[in-house]
Amino acid sequence: MYLDEAITERILELCDQNGITPNKLAKLAGMPSGSLKSIFYGKSKNVGTRTILDICQALEISLFDFFNYEIFKDIYLEGGY
């Protein structure tokens, strides 16, 4: 699995856990919904730490909580440059 796919999966999981849509998350994080859609549709191959931090802050979780997810324990995640 590619890292960008793992990040997308985690964001969608967090949206589901919090009962919000990705569009609502984008609004809470202060980013255009198109930015989040770029991540989901693979147009953004290198999701920045600032973007992930904004998402975490919107969800009131830490970066540790974001990455403390089974899929990130896979040492064979691939970058998708």
RASUL-V944024 format. One line per field, one symbol per residue. phi: phi as a letter, one per 30 degrees, with the letter a starting at -180 (. if undefined). psi: psi as a letter, one per 30 degrees, with the letter a starting at -180 (. if undefined). burial: b if it has 16 or more other ideal C-beta (glycine too) atoms within 10 Angstrom, else e. Layout:
phi = ???
psi = ???
burial = ???
This chain:
phi = .deddddeeddddddddcibdedddedddibdddddddddcidcdbddddddddddddchbddeddddbedddddcecdcd
psi = kleeeeeeeeeeeeeeeghlleeeeeeefhlkfeeeeeeeggfjfikleeeeeeeeeefhlleeeefikefffjfgkklh.
burial = eebbbbbbebbeebbeeeebebeebbebbebeeeebeebbeeebeebeeebbebbbebbeeeeeebeeeeeeeeeebeeee
